[in-house]
């Protein structure tokens, strides 16, 4: 069984006991959160496709930790202007552990 969920405008394919990295969520480590934006669920041979979301379906995840991704360096340069700029960015991430996938009636 797997599901395609949407978190912070991005889609993730998850199964039970998977660990995923998503953009920072407002949840403390050790707490549980439910994701109700389920786009698709495949349970054996049955496929539930949402329009846009599957009604009554949700994915229960446990917040494992908050981390920061590796630094991404952007170097900006404009020729003949003596203009150079080096900027870095580290994205804040939340690590989620998928506990269960439930499909409601509907």
BELJOKA-V913836 format. One record per helix or strand of 3 or more residues. SS is the DSSP state (h for helix, s for strand). FROM is the first residue (numbers start at 1). LEN is the number of residues. Records with the same first field share a line. If there is no record, write none. Layout:
SS->FROM-LEN ; FROM-LEN
//
This chain:
s->2-6 ; 10-6 ; 19-5 ; 32-4 ; 38-6 ; 46-4 ; 58-11 ; 72-7 ; 83-7 ; 92-11
//
